[in-house]
Amino acid sequence: DADVTQTPRNRITKTGKRIMLECSQTKGHDRMYWYRQDPGLGLRLIYYSFDVKDINKGEISDGYSVSRQAQAKFSLSLESAIPNQTALYFCATSDPGTRDSNEQFFGPGTRLTVL
Amino acid sequence: DAKTTQPNSMESNEEEPVHLPCNHSTISGTDYIHWYRQLPSQGPEYVIHGLTSNVNNRMASLAIAEDRKSSTLILHRATLRDAAVYYCIRSNTGNQFYFGTGTSLTVIP
């Protein structure tokens, strides 16, 4: 079984709808991240959480919100989806450890299309 | 700008070495340099990372310039399975990753 899972894997929705993307991990990591990827570009950080009580904004948090329900679960919400939020969304986890060992483990991605 | 600069694409013949360059001229003294690769329809996966010294692992080598303004990922013998988009990434003290636009590597049989 995959260590980092994302649901759904694909979603098509309409402008103005509320959407939730979910991420679960079995790695036991405290740190979790949400990124988006647009065609031909690298990933950009939306939000990150270093533990259940810690939520931080990333580069492009406007239009998004997150919830850390448990160590293993981190959800991303689009309160009112708009077409320019059409993208590939990735969840990632990492173990605090030392900074030198802070590898991030990525899920398979969720492809979101907003019509 | 916290992001890195990479060539859009590169080609290599199978079983030959590949040198993938990255420019990070505004890097700060505490930023790490990471390399991840992304295969089609998958999330990025770790390749290698470093701070100041050159690094080697089973997948690749990372050569970091003395002034840290650039680095090079070295794949010693390219295989067809190495065809992917390679991202050079800076991470700050909060372990926030700043991705470049990536280099698409084509391996020619």
Backbone of each chain as ProteinMPNN parsed JSONL, in Angstrom:
{"seq_chain_A": "DADVTQTPRNRITKTGKRIMLECSQTKGHDRMYWYRQDPGLGLRLIYYSFDVKDINKGEISDGYSVSRQAQAKFSLSLESAIPNQTALYFCATSDPGTRDSNEQFFGPGTRLTVL", "coords_chain_A": {"N_chain_A": [[0.84, -1.199, 0.0], [0.379, 2.299, -0.687], [2.329, 4.869, 0.87], [1.611, 7.533, 1.084], [-1.448, 8.761, 0.38], [-3.93, 10.103, -1.822], [-7.132, 11.488, -2.192], [-9.938, 12.697, -4.07], [-8.538, 11.069, -7.032], [-8.972, 12.231, -9.433], [-10.956, 15.044, -10.345], [-13.71, 16.789, -11.477], [-15.25, 19.872, -11.475], [-17.581, 22.617, -10.967], [-17.457, 26.182, -11.403], [-17.544, 28.073, -8.419], [-18.308, 26.03, -6.713], [-17.773, 24.199, -3.643], [-14.903, 22.46, -2.77], [-13.167, 19.623, -1.533], [-10.03, 18.259, -1.018], [-8.34, 15.347, -0.084], [-5.758, 14.041, 2.004], [-3.884, 11.336, 3.15], [-1.597, 9.647, 5.322], [0.659, 7.002, 6.097], [3.105, 7.026, 7.162], [3.783, 8.048, 9.571], [4.707, 10.605, 9.889], [5.214, 13.931, 11.117], [5.072, 16.296, 9.67], [3.286, 17.881, 7.07], [2.295, 18.771, 3.726], [0.813, 20.854, 1.178], [0.808, 21.212, -2.299], [0.556, 22.89, -5.49], [0.614, 22.173, -8.997], [1.135, 23.59, -12.068], [0.76, 23.319, -15.639], [3.867, 22.619, -17.179], [5.312, 23.849, -15.224], [7.095, 24.103, -12.073], [6.377, 22.776, -8.761], [4.335, 24.59, -6.445], [4.103, 25.845, -3.16], [1.262, 25.617, -1.114], [0.007, 25.388, 1.489], [1.327, 24.415, 4.71], [1.974, 22.136, 7.403], [3.326, 21.6, 10.53], [2.725, 20.154, 12.763], [-0.202, 18.772, 14.403], [-1.384, 20.995, 15.561], [-0.372, 23.117, 14.228], [-0.44, 25.298, 11.558], [0.489, 26.701, 8.494], [0.806, 29.34, 6.091], [1.709, 29.05, 2.661], [3.419, 29.896, -0.402], [1.222, 30.52, -2.104], [-1.459, 30.828, -0.897], [-3.944, 32.094, -1.062], [-7.423, 31.775, -1.567], [-7.575, 29.201, -0.784], [-7.987, 26.8, 1.896], [-7.034, 24.884, 4.797], [-7.152, 21.852, 6.758], [-6.023, 20.115, 9.551], [-6.697, 17.198, 10.574], [-5.766, 15.099, 12.028], [-2.674, 13.501, 12.941], [-2.179, 11.948, 10.729], [-3.738, 12.94, 8.663], [-4.524, 15.439, 6.293], [-6.263, 17.999, 4.935], [-7.23, 19.793, 2.022], [-9.059, 22.611, 1.087], [-11.137, 24.204, -1.29], [-12.956, 26.898, -1.141], [-14.695, 28.256, -2.836], [-14.584, 27.358, -5.851], [-12.611, 28.361, -8.688], [-11.903, 28.785, -12.22], [-9.079, 29.219, -12.64], [-7.932, 27.718, -10.709], [-7.67, 25.256, -11.626], [-5.591, 22.542, -11.796], [-2.818, 20.357, -10.972], [-2.687, 18.75, -7.936], [-0.61, 18.17, -5.179], [0.114, 16.294, -2.285], [2.401, 16.122, 0.434], [4.731, 14.613, 2.739], [6.923, 14.88, 5.592], [9.524, 13.978, 7.873], [10.391, 15.431, 10.939], [13.049, 15.231, 12.172], [16.419, 15.928, 11.545], [17.396, 18.937, 9.912], [18.956, 18.287, 7.811], [18.098, 15.82, 7.063], [15.631, 16.035, 5.924], [13.784, 14.868, 3.883], [11.136, 15.003, 1.546], [8.119, 13.242, 0.987], [6.051, 12.411, -1.603], [2.584, 12.289, -2.545], [0.439, 10.672, -5.034], [-0.931, 12.592, -6.432], [-3.703, 14.796, -7.263], [-5.842, 15.452, -9.84], [-7.427, 18.322, -10.645], [-10.132, 19.866, -12.182], [-11.681, 22.831, -12.947], [-14.603, 24.022, -14.165]], "CA_chain_A": [[0.0, 0.0, 0.0], [1.128, 3.532, -0.765], [2.511, 5.538, 2.148], [0.885, 8.81, 1.022], [-2.553, 8.593, -0.551], [-4.743, 11.292, -2.055], [-8.452, 11.239, -2.771], [-9.968, 11.791, -5.202], [-7.398, 11.199, -7.944], [-9.437, 13.153, -10.464], [-12.217, 15.683, -9.993], [-14.184, 17.881, -12.331], [-16.281, 20.599, -10.754], [-17.993, 23.86, -11.603], [-17.119, 27.43, -10.723], [-18.369, 28.4, -7.268], [-18.52, 24.878, -5.832], [-16.787, 23.927, -2.599], [-14.201, 21.198, -3.04], [-12.18, 19.2, -0.545], [-9.073, 17.222, -1.409], [-7.872, 14.728, 1.149], [-4.454, 13.382, 2.012], [-3.62, 10.473, 4.306], [-0.261, 9.055, 5.281], [0.935, 5.944, 7.065], [4.533, 7.096, 7.455], [4.002, 8.528, 10.927], [5.4, 11.889, 9.854], [4.497, 15.073, 11.694], [4.967, 17.419, 8.742], [2.539, 17.63, 5.839], [2.349, 19.911, 2.81], [0.003, 20.849, -0.038], [1.382, 21.946, -3.414], [-0.118, 22.774, -6.778], [1.493, 22.171, -10.152], [0.528, 24.019, -13.312], [1.486, 22.713, -16.778], [5.18, 23.144, -17.529], [5.919, 24.559, -14.106], [7.38, 23.336, -10.869], [5.349, 22.82, -7.732], [4.306, 25.75, -5.558], [3.577, 25.478, -1.853], [0.014, 26.292, -0.757], [-0.026, 25.388, 2.955], [2.055, 23.334, 5.333], [1.639, 21.919, 8.816], [4.421, 20.887, 11.173], [2.07, 19.178, 13.625], [-1.658, 18.908, 14.361], [-1.808, 22.329, 16.015], [0.412, 24.114, 13.517], [-0.796, 25.488, 10.149], [1.202, 27.855, 7.963], [0.579, 29.652, 4.687], [2.839, 28.958, 1.756], [3.532, 30.944, -1.409], [0.007, 30.841, -2.85], [-2.552, 30.332, -0.06], [-5.221, 32.779, -1.317], [-8.434, 30.953, -2.221], [-7.486, 27.855, -0.227], [-7.888, 26.618, 3.339], [-6.634, 23.52, 5.134], [-7.513, 21.315, 8.063], [-5.192, 18.979, 9.96], [-7.633, 16.497, 11.451], [-4.995, 14.16, 12.842], [-1.313, 13.454, 12.422], [-2.139, 11.251, 9.446], [-4.682, 13.478, 7.682], [-4.378, 16.868, 5.999], [-7.204, 18.241, 3.848], [-7.18, 21.086, 1.337], [-10.379, 23.004, 0.621], [-11.361, 25.361, -2.138], [-14.287, 27.299, -0.671], [-15.487, 28.609, -4.013], [-13.607, 27.068, -6.904], [-12.577, 29.184, -9.894], [-11.168, 28.066, -13.273], [-7.614, 29.253, -12.575], [-7.47, 26.738, -9.735], [-7.451, 24.002, -12.348], [-4.182, 22.205, -11.631], [-2.502, 19.08, -10.33], [-2.404, 19.04, -6.531], [0.168, 17.134, -4.508], [0.345, 16.287, -0.848], [3.705, 15.551, 0.777], [5.012, 14.513, 4.175], [8.33, 14.735, 5.961], [9.791, 13.737, 9.271], [11.192, 16.562, 11.419], [14.44, 14.795, 12.232], [17.303, 17.069, 11.408], [17.165, 19.608, 8.631], [19.706, 17.601, 6.772], [17.439, 14.577, 6.66], [14.228, 16.347, 5.749], [13.24, 14.47, 2.597], [9.681, 15.034, 1.43], [7.539, 12.107, 0.28], [4.893, 12.95, -2.291], [1.512, 11.428, -2.98], [0.328, 10.51, -6.485], [-1.535, 13.766, -7.047], [-5.123, 14.903, -7.614], [-6.049, 16.353, -10.976], [-8.67, 19.075, -10.452], [-10.562, 20.728, -13.279], [-12.803, 23.708, -12.59], [-15.206, 24.51, -15.41]], "C_chain_A": [[0.877, 1.251, 0.0], [1.2, 4.188, 0.599], [1.732, 6.844, 2.225], [-0.206, 8.655, -0.035], [-3.366, 9.886, -0.645], [-6.065, 10.874, -2.661], [-9.179, 12.561, -2.975], [-8.714, 11.921, -6.06], [-7.732, 12.15, -9.081], [-10.767, 13.737, -10.035], [-12.501, 16.79, -10.977], [-15.319, 18.558, -11.589], [-16.608, 21.903, -11.479], [-17.583, 25.065, -10.764], [-18.098, 27.688, -9.577], [-18.607, 27.258, -6.309], [-17.425, 24.784, -4.783], [-16.212, 22.532, -2.831], [-13.241, 20.883, -1.906], [-11.322, 18.087, -1.12], [-8.459, 16.668, -0.132], [-6.534, 14.022, 0.948], [-4.316, 12.581, 3.292], [-2.244, 9.861, 4.168], [-0.095, 8.028, 6.396], [2.409, 5.951, 7.478], [4.809, 7.552, 8.888], [4.729, 9.858, 10.986], [4.545, 12.993, 10.451], [4.2, 16.153, 10.664], [4.229, 17.022, 7.481], [2.417, 18.924, 5.049], [1.316, 19.726, 1.699], [0.661, 21.753, -1.072], [0.399, 21.912, -4.591], [0.929, 22.838, -7.895], [0.68, 22.552, -11.386], [1.376, 23.501, -14.475], [2.813, 23.407, -17.057], [5.891, 23.872, -16.41], [6.258, 23.605, -12.97], [6.251, 23.477, -9.871], [5.466, 24.107, -6.905], [3.558, 25.391, -4.278], [2.337, 26.303, -1.517], [-0.066, 26.486, 0.763], [0.877, 24.263, 3.459], [1.759, 23.3, 6.823], [2.757, 21.103, 9.444], [3.945, 19.953, 12.287], [0.584, 19.52, 13.657], [-2.12, 20.319, 14.728], [-1.131, 23.456, 15.254], [0.041, 24.142, 12.041], [-0.114, 26.765, 9.672], [0.868, 28.072, 6.504], [1.868, 29.489, 3.898], [2.824, 30.124, 0.782], [2.199, 31.446, -1.935], [-1.228, 30.354, -2.101], [-3.914, 30.968, -0.358], [-6.18, 31.87, -2.072], [-8.474, 29.522, -1.712], [-7.553, 27.898, 1.298], [-7.538, 25.159, 3.599], [-7.144, 23.151, 6.516], [-6.621, 20.129, 8.353], [-5.992, 18.218, 11.016], [-6.923, 15.564, 12.425], [-3.587, 14.161, 12.269], [-1.304, 12.9, 10.997], [-2.97, 11.907, 8.363], [-4.567, 14.991, 7.556], [-5.235, 17.145, 4.779], [-7.037, 19.65, 3.305], [-8.565, 21.398, 0.809], [-10.295, 24.222, -0.27], [-12.796, 25.786, -1.829], [-15.229, 27.623, -1.82], [-14.565, 28.502, -5.22], [-13.749, 28.013, -8.096], [-11.698, 28.485, -10.933], [-9.647, 28.116, -13.148], [-7.053, 28.424, -11.427], [-7.39, 25.333, -10.345], [-5.959, 23.697, -12.345], [-4.066, 20.782, -11.113], [-2.065, 19.399, -8.906], [-1.693, 17.853, -5.892], [0.221, 17.379, -3.013], [1.727, 15.672, -0.608], [3.838, 15.482, 2.292], [6.519, 14.524, 4.394], [8.432, 14.548, 7.465], [10.668, 14.873, 9.785], [12.674, 16.236, 11.445], [15.366, 15.986, 12.319], [17.019, 17.718, 10.07], [17.86, 18.872, 7.506], [19.004, 16.368, 6.269], [16.012, 14.812, 6.228], [13.701, 16.096, 4.335], [11.724, 14.558, 2.63], [9.216, 13.872, 0.558], [6.197, 12.548, -0.299], [3.855, 11.869, -2.588], [1.414, 11.407, -4.492], [-0.339, 11.686, -7.187], [-3.035, 13.646, -7.262], [-5.247, 15.901, -8.752], [-7.411, 16.996, -10.819], [-8.932, 19.962, -11.657], [-11.772, 21.515, -12.829], [-13.348, 24.328, -13.87], [-15.904, 25.851, -15.215]], "O_chain_A": [[1.956, 1.275, 0.592], [0.267, 4.09, 1.396], [1.248, 7.224, 3.291], [0.089, 8.443, -1.211], [-3.471, 10.65, 0.314], [-6.114, 10.01, -3.537], [-9.057, 13.461, -2.144], [-7.903, 12.817, -5.821], [-6.843, 12.804, -9.626], [-11.603, 13.052, -9.446], [-11.643, 17.622, -11.272], [-16.246, 17.895, -11.124], [-15.98, 22.241, -12.482], [-17.389, 24.955, -9.553], [-19.311, 27.545, -9.733], [-19.066, 27.486, -5.19], [-16.297, 25.227, -4.999], [-16.941, 21.566, -3.057], [-12.578, 21.776, -1.379], [-11.833, 17.097, -1.643], [-8.104, 17.415, 0.78], [-6.233, 13.49, -0.121], [-4.595, 13.078, 4.384], [-1.774, 9.587, 3.064], [-0.641, 8.176, 7.489], [2.896, 4.99, 8.074], [5.94, 7.453, 9.365], [5.306, 10.205, 12.017], [3.321, 12.997, 10.314], [3.191, 16.851, 10.769], [4.495, 15.975, 6.89], [2.432, 20.02, 5.61], [0.983, 18.602, 1.323], [1.025, 22.893, -0.784], [-0.464, 21.038, -4.679], [1.978, 23.467, -7.754], [-0.328, 21.921, -11.704], [2.575, 23.27, -14.315], [2.874, 24.632, -17.158], [6.957, 24.451, -16.621], [5.782, 22.471, -12.912], [5.288, 24.207, -10.103], [6.56, 24.632, -6.7], [2.523, 24.726, -4.308], [2.351, 27.529, -1.619], [-0.191, 27.61, 1.251], [1.156, 23.298, 2.747], [1.35, 24.296, 7.42], [3.1, 20.031, 8.945], [4.682, 19.061, 12.706], [0.158, 20.469, 12.998], [-3.154, 20.775, 14.241], [-1.3, 24.626, 15.597], [0.185, 23.138, 11.344], [-0.137, 27.785, 10.36], [0.669, 27.114, 5.757], [2.963, 29.753, 4.394], [2.296, 31.195, 1.08], [2.037, 32.64, -2.189], [-1.977, 29.534, -2.633], [-4.94, 30.428, 0.056], [-5.816, 31.268, -3.082], [-9.301, 28.722, -2.149], [-7.217, 28.909, 1.914], [-7.721, 24.303, 2.733], [-7.514, 24.005, 7.322], [-6.47, 19.238, 7.517], [-5.962, 18.557, 12.199], [-7.426, 15.281, 13.512], [-3.34, 14.759, 11.222], [-0.512, 13.336, 10.162], [-2.913, 11.461, 7.217], [-4.519, 15.72, 8.547], [-4.98, 16.601, 3.704], [-6.736, 20.584, 4.049], [-9.187, 20.56, 0.157], [-9.504, 25.138, -0.045], [-13.743, 25.102, -2.217], [-16.416, 27.299, -1.775], [-13.856, 29.449, -5.56], [-14.854, 28.412, -8.463], [-10.84, 27.679, -10.573], [-8.979, 27.149, -13.514], [-5.845, 28.422, -11.191], [-7.081, 24.358, -9.659], [-5.155, 24.492, -12.833], [-5.059, 20.103, -10.853], [-1.176, 20.223, -8.695], [-2.105, 16.702, -6.036], [0.355, 18.51, -2.546], [2.164, 14.803, -1.362], [3.152, 16.192, 3.027], [7.291, 14.214, 3.486], [7.533, 14.918, 8.22], [11.622, 15.245, 9.102], [13.469, 16.915, 10.793], [15.125, 16.929, 13.072], [16.447, 17.082, 9.184], [17.378, 18.851, 6.374], [19.28, 15.907, 5.162], [15.236, 13.858, 6.17], [13.227, 17.02, 3.674], [11.101, 14.222, 3.637], [9.825, 13.557, -0.464], [5.316, 13.003, 0.43], [4.186, 10.712, -2.845], [2.213, 12.051, -5.173], [-0.313, 11.766, -8.415], [-3.57, 12.549, -7.422], [-4.814, 17.048, -8.641], [-8.435, 16.314, -10.853], [-8.06, 20.713, -12.094], [-12.769, 20.945, -12.385], [-12.649, 25.062, -14.568], [-16.463, 26.4, -16.164]]}, "seq_chain_B": "DAKTTQPNSMESNEEEPVHLPCNHSTISGTDYIHWYRQLPSQGPEYVIHGLTSNVNNRMASLAIAEDRKSSTLILHRATLRDAAVYYCIRSNTGNQFYFGTGTSLTVIP", "coords_chain_B": {"N_chain_B": [[14.431, 36.616, -5.808], [13.302, 33.455, -4.874], [13.414, 31.177, -6.362], [14.862, 28.607, -8.506], [16.954, 28.302, -11.471], [16.793, 26.49, -14.438], [17.769, 24.611, -17.389], [15.288, 24.068, -19.935], [15.135, 21.597, -21.243], [17.013, 18.576, -21.864], [19.122, 16.221, -23.553], [20.359, 12.873, -23.571], [22.558, 10.201, -24.392], [21.921, 6.756, -23.908], [23.522, 5.088, -21.215], [25.549, 6.914, -21.001], [27.184, 9.606, -19.18], [25.314, 12.193, -17.526], [24.963, 15.651, -17.083], [23.223, 17.824, -15.218], [22.485, 21.138, -15.018], [22.03, 23.813, -12.582], [21.019, 26.999, -11.584], [21.319, 29.082, -8.829], [21.581, 31.785, -7.868], [20.909, 33.608, -5.884], [20.942, 32.372, -3.488], [20.756, 31.793, 0.035], [22.946, 31.549, 2.92], [22.062, 29.456, 4.527], [20.334, 27.899, 3.116], [19.309, 24.785, 1.794], [20.118, 22.675, -1.018], [18.186, 20.784, -3.133], [17.462, 17.937, -5.15], [14.908, 16.605, -7.03], [13.016, 14.184, -8.886], [10.52, 13.736, -11.404], [8.43, 11.411, -12.65], [6.226, 10.643, -15.417], [2.82, 11.158, -14.587], [3.196, 10.814, -11.864], [4.084, 11.663, -8.432], [6.73, 13.908, -7.367], [9.994, 12.501, -6.686], [12.599, 11.884, -4.355], [16.015, 12.637, -5.092], [18.656, 13.607, -4.431], [20.451, 15.648, -2.027], [22.073, 18.612, -0.688], [24.308, 20.83, 1.132], [26.805, 22.385, 1.303], [29.051, 20.85, 0.634], [30.144, 18.514, -1.905], [28.09, 15.724, -2.83], [27.378, 12.247, -2.757], [25.325, 9.535, -3.738], [23.545, 6.41, -4.153], [22.061, 6.906, -6.39], [22.916, 9.232, -7.707], [25.224, 12.029, -8.146], [25.977, 15.106, -6.536], [27.226, 18.156, -7.34], [28.383, 21.033, -5.919], [28.907, 24.403, -6.431], [31.694, 26.383, -5.321], [31.002, 28.959, -4.454], [28.369, 28.546, -4.066], [26.392, 29.364, -5.815], [25.544, 27.925, -7.901], [24.756, 24.596, -9.004], [25.27, 21.147, -9.903], [23.652, 18.298, -11.018], [24.622, 15.008, -11.323], [24.219, 12.245, -13.259], [25.55, 9.17, -13.482], [25.531, 7.074, -15.346], [23.301, 7.151, -17.704], [20.082, 5.703, -17.903], [17.219, 4.303, -19.596], [15.174, 4.434, -17.803], [15.736, 6.689, -16.403], [14.655, 8.827, -17.66], [12.882, 11.702, -17.181], [11.394, 14.555, -15.501], [13.546, 16.744, -13.982], [13.922, 18.404, -10.985], [15.387, 21.189, -9.508], [15.764, 22.431, -6.328], [15.354, 24.855, -3.791], [15.585, 24.959, -0.268], [14.436, 26.595, 2.633], [15.156, 27.689, 6.031], [12.855, 26.888, 7.287], [12.222, 24.61, 6.002], [10.722, 24.998, 3.689], [10.014, 24.307, 0.379], [11.248, 25.572, -2.683], [10.591, 25.348, -5.882], [12.235, 25.021, -9.06], [11.574, 25.389, -12.613], [12.179, 23.025, -13.778], [14.006, 20.441, -15.584], [13.506, 18.66, -18.458], [14.502, 15.513, -19.083], [15.592, 13.602, -21.733], [16.353, 10.35, -22.669], [18.264, 8.733, -24.965], [18.068, 5.751, -26.732]], "CA_chain_B": [[13.556, 35.502, -6.152], [13.807, 32.261, -4.204], [13.394, 30.005, -7.208], [16.079, 28.229, -9.203], [16.883, 28.382, -12.928], [17.288, 25.275, -15.074], [17.39, 24.509, -18.806], [13.996, 23.402, -20.098], [15.258, 20.203, -21.671], [18.332, 18.052, -22.218], [19.137, 14.86, -24.083], [21.561, 12.101, -23.308], [22.548, 8.836, -24.892], [21.899, 5.728, -22.871], [24.785, 4.638, -20.63], [26.519, 8.001, -20.908], [26.912, 10.491, -18.04], [24.481, 13.368, -17.749], [25.19, 16.732, -16.128], [22.079, 18.723, -15.229], [22.884, 22.334, -14.268], [21.037, 24.624, -11.884], [21.521, 28.274, -11.088], [20.602, 29.612, -7.641], [22.538, 32.851, -7.559], [20.513, 34.397, -4.707], [20.793, 31.448, -2.36], [21.308, 32.265, 1.298], [23.923, 30.624, 3.475], [21.448, 28.334, 5.24], [19.422, 27.171, 2.221], [19.764, 23.541, 1.214], [19.823, 22.418, -2.424], [17.627, 19.45, -3.3], [17.056, 17.51, -6.492], [13.856, 15.597, -7.116], [12.611, 13.93, -10.258], [9.106, 13.412, -11.537], [8.047, 10.586, -13.787], [4.854, 10.963, -15.852], [1.673, 10.743, -13.768], [3.614, 10.508, -10.497], [4.617, 12.755, -7.644], [8.203, 13.976, -7.361], [10.698, 11.614, -5.768], [13.908, 12.384, -3.924], [17.226, 12.145, -5.737], [19.84, 13.914, -3.629], [20.45, 17.011, -1.521], [23.326, 19.004, -0.053], [24.39, 22.21, 1.635], [28.012, 23.019, 0.787], [29.987, 19.878, 0.079], [29.64, 17.587, -2.911], [27.407, 14.587, -2.216], [27.184, 11.075, -3.62], [24.51, 8.425, -3.253], [23.454, 5.338, -5.146], [21.357, 7.358, -7.586], [23.53, 10.35, -8.408], [26.144, 12.882, -7.41], [25.642, 16.524, -6.545], [28.402, 19.009, -7.258], [27.96, 22.378, -5.533], [29.972, 25.375, -6.652], [32.269, 26.898, -4.083], [30.222, 30.125, -4.029], [27.007, 28.014, -3.886], [25.431, 30.003, -6.694], [25.106, 26.955, -8.897], [25.041, 23.195, -8.685], [25.09, 20.225, -11.021], [23.283, 16.92, -10.73], [25.329, 14.116, -12.231], [23.812, 10.839, -13.371], [26.811, 8.631, -14.008], [25.221, 6.29, -16.543], [21.863, 7.317, -17.92], [19.29, 4.585, -18.416], [15.919, 4.744, -20.101], [14.317, 4.714, -16.653], [16.071, 8.002, -15.857], [13.912, 9.86, -18.389], [11.964, 12.321, -16.226], [11.648, 15.97, -15.272], [14.393, 16.89, -12.807], [13.727, 19.693, -10.341], [16.359, 21.731, -8.562], [14.909, 23.052, -5.323], [15.969, 25.446, -2.61], [14.751, 24.919, 0.933], [14.881, 27.551, 3.639], [15.287, 27.126, 7.376], [11.578, 26.277, 7.627], [12.04, 23.497, 5.081], [9.815, 25.276, 2.585], [10.655, 24.031, -0.893], [11.022, 26.484, -3.791], [10.922, 24.583, -7.074], [12.451, 25.613, -10.367], [10.634, 24.899, -13.622], [12.555, 21.667, -14.111], [14.634, 20.059, -16.851], [12.992, 17.402, -18.984], [15.611, 14.717, -19.601], [15.296, 12.525, -22.684], [17.453, 9.403, -22.816], [18.181, 8.137, -26.307], [18.64, 4.382, -26.711]], "C_chain_B": [[14.151, 34.227, -5.569], [13.928, 31.072, -5.136], [14.733, 29.798, -7.9], [15.855, 28.288, -10.705], [17.533, 27.148, -13.527], [16.977, 25.316, -16.571], [16.09, 23.721, -18.932], [14.137, 21.927, -20.427], [16.702, 19.858, -21.973], [18.158, 16.639, -22.748], [20.438, 14.178, -23.708], [21.429, 10.749, -23.975], [22.571, 7.868, -23.719], [23.311, 5.306, -22.499], [25.877, 5.696, -20.643], [26.195, 8.874, -19.688], [26.076, 11.699, -18.466], [24.778, 14.394, -16.657], [24.044, 17.727, -16.254], [22.418, 19.955, -14.386], [21.711, 23.045, -13.615], [21.697, 25.895, -11.383], [20.676, 28.723, -9.912], [21.443, 30.74, -7.07], [22.176, 33.663, -6.313], [20.352, 33.519, -3.463], [21.396, 32.04, -1.09], [22.172, 31.165, 1.918], [23.336, 29.396, 4.146], [20.48, 27.538, 4.378], [20.077, 25.878, 1.749], [19.393, 23.5, -0.275], [19.359, 20.972, -2.535], [17.42, 19.19, -4.784], [16.019, 16.4, -6.341], [13.585, 15.344, -8.589], [11.161, 13.477, -10.276], [8.883, 12.625, -12.819], [6.623, 10.925, -14.182], [3.805, 10.364, -14.932], [2.071, 10.325, -12.35], [4.002, 11.773, -9.754], [6.125, 12.777, -7.707], [8.795, 12.979, -6.368], [12.114, 12.132, -5.552], [15.04, 11.783, -4.756], [18.434, 12.353, -4.822], [19.698, 15.316, -3.059], [21.803, 17.312, -0.872], [23.292, 20.452, 0.388], [25.608, 22.91, 1.051], [28.931, 22.022, 0.081], [29.33, 19.047, -1.014], [29.097, 16.329, -2.221], [27.286, 13.465, -3.237], [26.203, 10.123, -2.951], [24.363, 7.424, -4.38], [22.811, 5.798, -6.444], [22.179, 8.347, -8.401], [24.609, 10.995, -7.554], [25.677, 14.318, -7.55], [26.927, 17.309, -6.357], [27.921, 20.433, -7.016], [29.137, 23.311, -5.715], [30.447, 25.956, -5.334], [31.492, 28.107, -3.552], [28.742, 29.786, -3.826], [25.971, 28.654, -4.801], [24.964, 29.082, -7.811], [25.431, 25.554, -8.403], [24.763, 22.356, -9.925], [24.734, 18.847, -10.505], [23.942, 16.036, -11.778], [24.74, 12.717, -12.13], [24.952, 10.15, -14.092], [26.628, 7.807, -15.273], [23.722, 6.339, -16.766], [21.234, 6.031, -18.448], [17.951, 5.127, -18.892], [14.979, 5.097, -18.957], [14.636, 6.048, -15.992], [15.372, 9.135, -16.594], [12.81, 10.403, -17.484], [12.192, 13.827, -16.264], [12.398, 16.088, -13.95], [14.262, 18.313, -12.26], [14.867, 19.994, -9.376], [15.576, 22.617, -7.6], [15.762, 23.681, -4.231], [15.035, 25.242, -1.433], [15.333, 25.869, 1.965], [14.91, 26.894, 5.018], [13.984, 26.504, 7.86], [11.243, 25.081, 6.767], [10.932, 23.739, 4.073], [10.587, 25.081, 1.289], [10.266, 25.069, -1.937], [11.536, 25.794, -5.054], [11.303, 25.485, -8.233], [11.437, 25.042, -11.34], [11.005, 23.517, -14.142], [13.21, 21.511, -15.471], [14.079, 18.709, -17.275], [14.138, 16.648, -19.645], [15.082, 13.614, -20.507], [16.526, 11.649, -22.803], [17.255, 8.647, -24.12], [18.828, 6.758, -26.305], [19.827, 4.239, -27.666]], "O_chain_B": [[15.337, 33.945, -5.739], [14.489, 30.047, -4.748], [15.608, 30.665, -7.891], [14.715, 28.32, -11.169], [18.661, 26.794, -13.185], [16.027, 25.98, -16.985], [15.822, 22.82, -18.138], [13.358, 21.101, -19.953], [17.511, 20.729, -22.296], [17.184, 15.953, -22.437], [21.477, 14.819, -23.55], [20.329, 10.215, -24.11], [23.167, 8.14, -22.677], [24.185, 5.184, -23.358], [27.026, 5.393, -20.323], [25.058, 8.879, -19.216], [26.134, 12.151, -19.609], [24.839, 14.063, -15.473], [23.908, 18.396, -17.278], [22.618, 19.84, -13.177], [20.562, 22.904, -14.031], [22.796, 25.865, -10.829], [19.448, 28.74, -9.995], [21.945, 30.663, -5.949], [23.037, 34.334, -5.743], [19.689, 33.91, -2.502], [22.427, 32.71, -1.139], [22.133, 30.01, 1.495], [24.032, 28.395, 4.321], [19.862, 26.59, 4.865], [21.243, 25.867, 1.355], [18.483, 24.196, -0.724], [20.045, 20.051, -2.09], [17.228, 20.118, -5.569], [16.221, 15.412, -5.635], [13.885, 16.183, -9.438], [10.648, 12.918, -9.307], [9.119, 13.118, -13.922], [5.872, 11.449, -13.359], [3.896, 9.198, -14.546], [1.351, 9.56, -11.708], [4.222, 12.821, -10.36], [6.744, 11.774, -8.062], [8.183, 12.655, -5.35], [12.73, 12.727, -6.436], [15.033, 10.596, -5.082], [19.141, 11.404, -4.482], [18.896, 16.102, -3.564], [22.572, 16.406, -0.55], [22.37, 21.199, 0.062], [25.465, 23.927, 0.373], [29.515, 22.336, -0.956], [28.109, 18.895, -1.043], [29.586, 15.926, -1.165], [27.113, 13.71, -4.431], [26.248, 9.93, -1.736], [24.978, 7.568, -5.437], [22.987, 5.164, -7.484], [22.154, 8.317, -9.631], [24.876, 10.587, -6.424], [25.063, 14.697, -8.548], [27.627, 17.156, -5.356], [27.148, 20.978, -7.805], [30.232, 23.051, -5.217], [29.7, 26.014, -4.358], [31.341, 28.263, -2.34], [27.953, 30.655, -3.453], [24.772, 28.493, -4.57], [24.074, 29.441, -8.582], [26.26, 25.357, -7.514], [24.108, 22.803, -10.866], [25.431, 18.294, -9.654], [23.83, 16.291, -12.977], [24.758, 12.089, -11.072], [25.281, 10.523, -15.218], [27.473, 7.837, -16.168], [22.963, 5.645, -16.089], [21.785, 5.364, -19.324], [17.6, 6.275, -18.618], [14.099, 5.945, -19.104], [13.895, 6.497, -15.118], [15.487, 10.292, -16.19], [11.916, 9.665, -17.069], [13.074, 14.313, -16.972], [11.939, 15.591, -12.922], [14.464, 19.291, -12.979], [15.25, 19.166, -8.55], [14.801, 23.469, -8.037], [16.765, 23.11, -3.802], [13.817, 25.342, -1.585], [16.547, 25.944, 2.152], [14.711, 25.686, 5.145], [14.007, 25.667, 8.763], [10.116, 24.587, 6.792], [10.269, 22.795, 3.643], [11.68, 25.623, 1.12], [9.091, 25.411, -2.066], [12.742, 25.67, -5.268], [10.765, 26.583, -8.377], [10.541, 24.296, -10.943], [10.226, 22.901, -14.87], [13.011, 22.317, -16.381], [14.172, 17.731, -16.533], [14.682, 17.098, -20.654], [14.244, 12.805, -20.109], [17.629, 12.153, -23.015], [16.225, 8.012, -24.346], [19.989, 6.609, -25.926], [20.414, 3.161, -27.765]]}, "name": "protein", "num_of_chains": 2, "seq": "DADVTQTPRNRITKTGKRIMLECSQTKGHDRMYWYRQDPGLGLRLIYYSFDVKDINKGEISDGYSVSRQAQAKFSLSLESAIPNQTALYFCATSDPGTRDSNEQFFGPGTRLTVLDAKTTQPNSMESNEEEPVHLPCNHSTISGTDYIHWYRQLPSQGPEYVIHGLTSNVNNRMASLAIAEDRKSSTLILHRATLRDAAVYYCIRSNTGNQFYFGTGTSLTVIP"}
